[in-house]
Amino acid sequence: MLDHVGLQVSDYKKSKKFYQRALAPLGYELMMEFGEAAGFGKDGKPDFWIAKGKAQSIHVAFAAADHATVDKFHKTALSSGGKDNGKPGLRKEYHPKYYGAFIHDPDGHNIEAVCHT
C-alpha cells in the first residue's frame, strides 16, 4: 500500500494552481505547503505531493467514485491548462468496467482519474 506519491514540477506556482483546480472534482485540496512543495489530499491526509525540481514524466491515477466524477476531472483539468491524453470512456482492454480519462499536466505528467465500477 502506498502512503504518498511525489513528483517534481518545473514551474511550482503554475503546477500548484493546476492541481488545486484539476483535483477538486476528486475531493482533493491543498493541505500542506513548505516552501516550493505542496501536499494535496482528502480526509485529512496529503498523499499527493509536488515540489519544484527537474520534472521527469510519470503516470499517476486517482480513484474516482463514479463516471461523472471522471468526466468532471477531465473537463476541469482541461480548463485549468492540462492537455488531453485520453477522453473519458471505457477502457475494456484493461477490464470491462475500467472507465478513465487522461490529462498531461503542465510538465507532461500523465494524470488519470479512473472508476472501476
Backbone as ProteinMPNN parsed JSONL, in Angstrom:
{"seq_chain_A": "MLDHVGLQVSDYKKSKKFYQRALAPLGYELMMEFGEAAGFGKDGKPDFWIAKGKAQSIHVAFAAADHATVDKFHKTALSSGGKDNGKPGLRKEYHPKYYGAFIHDPDGHNIEAVCHT", "coords_chain_A": {"N_chain_A": [[0.84, -1.172, 0.0], [0.574, 2.17, -0.871], [1.757, 5.14, 0.709], [2.162, 7.826, 0.047], [2.673, 9.88, -2.909], [5.094, 11.586, -4.79], [6.041, 14.201, -7.044], [8.214, 15.964, -9.247], [8.099, 19.331, -10.393], [8.424, 21.8, -12.944], [7.575, 24.483, -12.93], [6.555, 25.729, -10.173], [4.447, 27.429, -9.085], [2.578, 27.545, -11.204], [1.96, 24.818, -11.531], [0.948, 24.209, -8.978], [-1.405, 25.739, -8.936], [-2.727, 24.512, -11.112], [-3.112, 21.824, -10.129], [-4.648, 22.343, -7.829], [-7.08, 23.107, -8.963], [-7.631, 21.025, -10.866], [-7.755, 18.656, -9.362], [-9.833, 19.076, -7.616], [-12.493, 18.124, -8.334], [-12.215, 15.485, -7.547], [-12.256, 15.558, -4.878], [-9.941, 16.364, -3.684], [-7.716, 18.617, -1.997], [-5.498, 21.401, -1.383], [-3.381, 20.772, 1.239], [-1.034, 21.031, 2.75], [1.915, 23.048, 2.772], [5.26, 23.686, 2.09], [7.699, 25.858, 1.601], [8.597, 25.5, -1.701], [6.991, 23.199, -2.074], [4.132, 21.173, -2.098], [1.391, 19.553, -0.562], [-1.314, 17.599, -1.453], [-4.569, 16.327, -0.726], [-7.205, 14.338, 0.745], [-9.71, 13.845, 3.255], [-8.149, 14.58, 5.43], [-5.485, 13.756, 4.979], [-2.533, 14.351, 3.287], [-1.62, 12.939, 0.33], [-0.592, 13.188, -2.17], [2.021, 14.792, -3.64], [3.736, 17.715, -4.822], [6.768, 19.223, -5.956], [9.183, 21.775, -6.516], [11.49, 21.269, -9.074], [13.503, 19.258, -11.303], [11.517, 18.131, -13.745], [10.417, 14.848, -14.415], [8.789, 12.718, -16.487], [5.922, 11.009, -15.306], [3.302, 8.636, -14.444], [0.241, 8.964, -12.825], [-2.597, 7.722, -11.248], [-5.757, 8.6, -10.092], [-8.336, 7.54, -7.94], [-11.763, 7.569, -8.705], [-15.142, 8.17, -7.719], [-17.288, 7.679, -9.427], [-18.498, 7.585, -12.876], [-19.297, 10.159, -13.668], [-17.695, 11.788, -12.079], [-15.151, 11.234, -13.087], [-15.514, 12.336, -15.639], [-15.903, 15.048, -14.929], [-13.431, 15.65, -13.722], [-11.748, 15.472, -16.014], [-12.779, 17.539, -17.683], [-12.418, 19.789, -15.988], [-9.627, 19.714, -15.576], [-8.72, 20.168, -18.203], [-9.672, 22.79, -18.606], [-8.058, 24.029, -16.832], [-5.585, 24.192, -17.88], [-4.441, 21.788, -18.585], [-3.566, 19.177, -20.96], [-5.327, 17.169, -23.245], [-5.109, 13.663, -23.001], [-6.494, 11.438, -23.446], [-9.745, 10.996, -23.732], [-12.649, 10.82, -21.512], [-13.872, 7.556, -20.928], [-14.764, 4.062, -21.446], [-12.264, 1.609, -20.955], [-11.882, -1.128, -22.074], [-9.869, -2.891, -22.632], [-8.338, -2.982, -20.375], [-10.044, -3.796, -18.224], [-13.507, -4.888, -18.154], [-15.059, -2.868, -16.845], [-13.529, -0.618, -16.554], [-13.265, 2.725, -16.412], [-11.921, 5.585, -17.52], [-10.02, 8.702, -17.689], [-7.526, 10.745, -19.17], [-4.946, 13.127, -18.694], [-2.394, 15.408, -19.635], [-0.316, 17.117, -17.488], [1.049, 20.476, -16.774], [3.8, 19.851, -16.994], [3.869, 17.613, -18.534], [3.314, 15.252, -17.232], [1.437, 12.259, -16.972], [-1.69, 12.25, -15.956], [-4.361, 10.658, -14.429], [-7.845, 9.942, -13.951], [-9.845, 7.421, -12.594], [-12.536, 5.075, -12.594], [-13.69, 2.064, -11.332], [-16.126, 0.798, -11.39]], "CA_chain_A": [[0.0, 0.0, 0.0], [1.33, 3.42, -0.938], [1.405, 6.179, 1.669], [2.06, 9.067, -0.719], [3.417, 9.968, -4.162], [5.608, 12.925, -5.042], [6.653, 14.421, -8.346], [8.864, 17.257, -9.414], [7.494, 20.198, -11.393], [9.351, 22.856, -13.349], [7.003, 25.777, -12.547], [5.801, 25.379, -8.969], [3.201, 28.188, -8.95], [1.656, 27.112, -12.262], [1.526, 23.457, -11.229], [0.111, 24.245, -7.778], [-2.717, 26.235, -9.371], [-3.321, 23.458, -11.94], [-3.574, 20.715, -9.301], [-5.743, 22.804, -6.964], [-8.32, 23.084, -9.749], [-7.861, 19.748, -11.544], [-8.061, 17.587, -8.407], [-11.014, 19.427, -6.818], [-13.624, 17.214, -8.545], [-11.94, 14.217, -6.879], [-12.3, 15.793, -3.439], [-8.609, 16.73, -3.199], [-7.443, 20.029, -1.761], [-4.168, 21.714, -0.862], [-3.425, 20.561, 2.688], [0.219, 21.468, 3.373], [2.855, 23.687, 1.856], [6.559, 24.0, 2.683], [8.496, 26.455, 0.531], [8.049, 25.152, -3.007], [6.463, 21.83, -2.029], [2.726, 21.213, -1.698], [0.737, 18.264, -0.378], [-2.748, 17.581, -1.724], [-5.196, 15.111, -0.248], [-8.569, 14.437, 1.241], [-9.912, 13.153, 4.529], [-7.115, 14.946, 6.387], [-4.164, 13.182, 4.691], [-1.927, 14.676, 1.999], [-0.961, 11.754, -0.235], [-0.05, 13.534, -3.48], [2.899, 15.939, -3.423], [4.54, 18.285, -5.908], [7.869, 20.054, -5.48], [9.996, 22.396, -7.557], [12.652, 20.467, -9.429], [13.574, 18.834, -12.694], [10.387, 17.228, -13.986], [10.608, 13.612, -15.168], [7.427, 12.289, -16.717], [5.393, 9.835, -14.616], [1.855, 8.425, -14.553], [-0.45, 8.832, -11.553], [-4.037, 7.532, -11.418], [-6.568, 8.886, -8.916], [-9.611, 6.838, -7.908], [-12.965, 8.396, -8.748], [-16.307, 7.445, -7.208], [-18.227, 7.312, -10.484], [-18.153, 8.077, -14.215], [-19.489, 11.607, -13.716], [-16.531, 12.415, -11.451], [-14.077, 11.136, -14.089], [-15.829, 13.34, -16.666], [-15.672, 16.384, -14.367], [-11.974, 15.788, -13.611], [-11.204, 15.721, -17.355], [-13.207, 18.875, -18.101], [-11.768, 20.78, -15.127], [-8.185, 19.711, -15.858], [-8.524, 20.844, -19.494], [-9.886, 24.233, -18.433], [-7.007, 24.517, -15.936], [-4.315, 24.222, -18.604], [-3.984, 20.458, -18.962], [-3.758, 18.771, -22.356], [-5.998, 15.878, -23.342], [-4.311, 12.483, -23.312], [-7.449, 10.337, -23.496], [-11.059, 11.439, -23.27], [-13.329, 9.87, -20.624], [-14.53, 6.431, -21.571], [-14.398, 2.705, -21.05], [-11.012, 1.045, -21.452], [-12.168, -2.553, -21.897], [-8.633, -3.657, -22.721], [-7.848, -3.125, -19.0], [-11.089, -4.704, -17.743], [-14.781, -4.438, -18.727], [-15.669, -1.712, -16.181], [-12.497, 0.413, -16.357], [-13.682, 3.992, -17.017], [-10.876, 6.533, -17.165], [-9.686, 9.87, -18.505], [-6.106, 11.043, -19.03], [-4.536, 14.509, -18.934], [-0.997, 15.78, -19.396], [-0.219, 18.335, -16.695], [1.954, 21.438, -17.419], [5.123, 19.271, -17.244], [3.742, 16.419, -19.349], [2.974, 14.077, -16.438], [0.182, 11.635, -17.379], [-2.542, 12.207, -14.772], [-5.585, 9.933, -14.777], [-8.903, 9.638, -12.977], [-10.407, 6.141, -13.003], [-13.589, 4.432, -11.822], [-13.69, 0.64, -11.657], [-17.466, 0.216, -11.288]], "C_chain_A": [[0.887, 1.237, 0.0], [0.845, 4.399, 0.126], [1.243, 7.525, 0.972], [2.93, 8.97, -1.965], [3.877, 11.406, -4.319], [6.192, 13.029, -6.428], [7.217, 15.821, -8.415], [8.211, 18.012, -10.569], [8.433, 21.35, -11.705], [8.881, 24.251, -12.931], [6.056, 25.533, -11.372], [4.455, 26.109, -8.894], [2.158, 27.745, -9.977], [1.101, 25.722, -11.956], [0.636, 23.413, -9.996], [-1.3, 24.693, -8.143], [-3.44, 25.167, -10.198], [-3.901, 22.348, -11.069], [-4.675, 21.126, -8.331], [-7.072, 22.717, -7.707], [-8.62, 21.69, -10.284], [-8.269, 18.633, -10.584], [-9.297, 17.861, -7.557], [-12.206, 18.504, -7.082], [-13.447, 15.861, -7.855], [-11.946, 14.355, -5.356], [-10.954, 16.171, -2.839], [-8.507, 18.234, -3.012], [-6.01, 20.191, -1.27], [-4.229, 21.624, 0.656], [-2.186, 21.074, 3.412], [1.09, 22.119, 2.314], [4.102, 24.063, 2.635], [7.433, 24.558, 1.575], [7.848, 26.175, -0.805], [7.734, 23.651, -3.071], [5.041, 21.913, -1.481], [2.173, 19.799, -1.61], [-0.761, 18.398, -0.563], [-3.326, 16.277, -1.192], [-6.644, 15.342, 0.09], [-8.651, 13.637, 2.523], [-8.748, 13.381, 5.494], [-5.711, 14.436, 6.112], [-3.648, 13.611, 3.328], [-1.17, 13.462, 1.456], [-0.417, 11.977, -1.641], [0.723, 14.838, -3.324], [3.538, 16.403, -4.722], [5.636, 19.132, -5.27], [8.639, 20.592, -6.67], [11.219, 21.531, -7.812], [12.653, 20.158, -10.91], [12.498, 17.777, -12.929], [10.817, 16.043, -14.846], [9.237, 12.966, -15.276], [7.076, 10.989, -15.994], [3.891, 9.729, -14.891], [1.299, 8.216, -13.151], [-1.94, 8.702, -11.848], [-4.748, 7.753, -10.084], [-7.889, 8.142, -9.027], [-10.759, 7.841, -7.889], [-14.166, 7.541, -8.341], [-17.235, 6.948, -8.31], [-17.785, 7.931, -11.809], [-18.275, 9.597, -14.303], [-18.299, 12.347, -13.11], [-15.322, 12.35, -12.38], [-14.287, 12.2, -15.157], [-15.512, 14.754, -16.168], [-14.182, 16.649, -14.179], [-11.387, 16.194, -14.966], [-11.522, 17.143, -17.814], [-12.488, 19.965, -17.301], [-10.273, 20.861, -15.403], [-7.884, 20.396, -17.194], [-8.663, 22.354, -19.336], [-8.841, 24.865, -17.519], [-5.636, 24.515, -16.599], [-3.754, 22.864, -18.952], [-4.252, 20.18, -20.436], [-4.35, 17.367, -22.379], [-5.013, 14.779, -23.716], [-5.193, 11.233, -23.326], [-8.766, 10.755, -22.89], [-11.703, 10.395, -22.354], [-14.011, 8.759, -21.419], [-14.072, 5.102, -21.012], [-13.085, 2.298, -21.699], [-11.104, -0.461, -21.234], [-10.921, -3.423, -22.029], [-7.996, -3.856, -21.34], [-8.751, -4.076, -18.22], [-12.435, -4.102, -18.145], [-15.392, -3.178, -18.102], [-14.696, -0.557, -15.958], [-12.894, 1.668, -17.127], [-12.679, 5.053, -16.581], [-10.772, 7.702, -18.123], [-8.256, 10.264, -18.169], [-5.818, 12.482, -19.447], [-3.018, 14.598, -18.797], [-1.01, 17.083, -18.619], [0.773, 19.294, -17.361], [3.36, 20.904, -17.712], [5.059, 18.006, -18.092], [3.492, 15.141, -18.561], [1.6, 13.564, -16.879], [-0.679, 11.41, -16.131], [-3.902, 11.644, -15.181], [-6.569, 9.948, -13.61], [-9.581, 8.379, -13.496], [-11.472, 5.674, -12.025], [-13.65, 2.985, -12.278], [-15.068, -0.005, -11.57], [-18.375, 0.742, -12.383]], "O_chain_A": [[1.834, 1.334, 0.78], [-0.352, 4.472, 0.407], [0.311, 8.275, 1.262], [3.801, 8.106, -2.071], [3.132, 12.338, -4.015], [6.772, 12.071, -6.94], [6.757, 16.736, -7.732], [7.823, 17.425, -11.578], [9.156, 21.822, -10.828], [9.704, 25.108, -12.611], [4.895, 25.174, -11.566], [3.427, 25.473, -8.664], [0.984, 27.589, -9.643], [-0.097, 25.482, -12.107], [-0.335, 22.656, -9.966], [-2.278, 24.089, -7.704], [-4.635, 24.941, -10.005], [-5.058, 21.966, -11.247], [-5.56, 20.321, -8.04], [-8.078, 22.298, -7.134], [-9.751, 21.218, -10.168], [-9.048, 17.755, -10.955], [-9.764, 16.97, -6.847], [-12.885, 18.125, -6.128], [-14.43, 15.164, -7.605], [-11.675, 13.395, -4.635], [-10.831, 16.288, -1.619], [-9.111, 19.018, -3.744], [-5.389, 19.237, -0.801], [-5.028, 22.311, 1.292], [-2.275, 21.507, 4.561], [1.016, 21.792, 1.129], [4.024, 24.677, 3.699], [7.866, 23.813, 0.697], [6.7, 26.552, -1.038], [8.151, 22.944, -3.989], [4.78, 22.635, -0.519], [2.446, 18.956, -2.464], [-1.404, 19.217, 0.093], [-2.657, 15.244, -1.203], [-7.231, 16.377, -0.225], [-7.76, 12.846, 2.834], [-8.399, 12.498, 6.278], [-4.817, 14.656, 6.929], [-4.254, 13.278, 2.309], [-0.193, 13.015, 2.056], [0.155, 11.065, -2.239], [0.162, 15.86, -2.93], [3.841, 15.601, -5.605], [5.457, 19.687, -4.186], [8.734, 19.937, -7.708], [11.901, 21.113, -6.877], [11.885, 20.738, -11.677], [12.561, 16.675, -12.385], [11.489, 16.206, -15.864], [8.594, 12.697, -14.262], [7.814, 10.006, -16.054], [3.292, 10.62, -15.494], [1.81, 7.401, -12.383], [-2.487, 9.49, -12.619], [-4.378, 7.16, -9.07], [-8.498, 8.117, -10.097], [-10.73, 8.828, -7.155], [-14.195, 6.336, -8.592], [-17.894, 5.92, -8.155], [-16.824, 8.699, -11.86], [-17.449, 10.25, -14.941], [-17.936, 13.423, -13.585], [-14.549, 13.306, -12.455], [-13.342, 12.89, -15.54], [-14.925, 15.558, -16.893], [-13.716, 17.756, -14.446], [-10.617, 17.151, -15.049], [-10.639, 17.863, -18.279], [-12.008, 20.945, -17.87], [-9.711, 21.955, -15.458], [-6.898, 21.125, -17.304], [-7.857, 23.113, -19.874], [-8.744, 26.09, -17.436], [-4.632, 24.805, -15.948], [-2.687, 22.783, -19.561], [-5.058, 20.857, -21.074], [-3.927, 16.489, -21.626], [-4.195, 14.937, -24.622], [-4.696, 10.111, -23.231], [-8.891, 10.858, -21.67], [-11.347, 9.218, -22.41], [-14.641, 9.005, -22.447], [-13.131, 5.022, -20.221], [-12.833, 2.614, -22.862], [-10.48, -1.003, -20.322], [-10.919, -4.571, -21.584], [-7.208, -4.783, -21.148], [-8.278, -5.045, -17.627], [-12.499, -2.911, -18.449], [-16.166, -2.486, -18.762], [-15.019, 0.388, -15.239], [-12.864, 1.677, -18.358], [-12.6, 5.383, -15.397], [-11.348, 7.698, -19.211], [-7.823, 10.135, -17.024], [-6.373, 12.985, -20.424], [-2.428, 13.94, -17.941], [-1.643, 18.051, -19.039], [1.3, 18.965, -18.424], [4.047, 21.437, -18.582], [6.092, 17.386, -18.345], [3.459, 14.056, -19.143], [0.696, 14.361, -17.13], [-0.425, 10.494, -15.349], [-4.511, 12.095, -16.151], [-6.177, 9.964, -12.443], [-9.864, 8.269, -14.689], [-11.348, 5.842, -10.812], [-13.66, 2.71, -13.478], [-15.179, -1.227, -11.666], [-19.543, 0.359, -12.452]]}, "name": "protein", "num_of_chains": 1, "seq": "MLDHVGLQVSDYKKSKKFYQRALAPLGYELMMEFGEAAGFGKDGKPDFWIAKGKAQSIHVAFAAADHATVDKFHKTALSSGGKDNGKPGLRKEYHPKYYGAFIHDPDGHNIEAVCHT"}
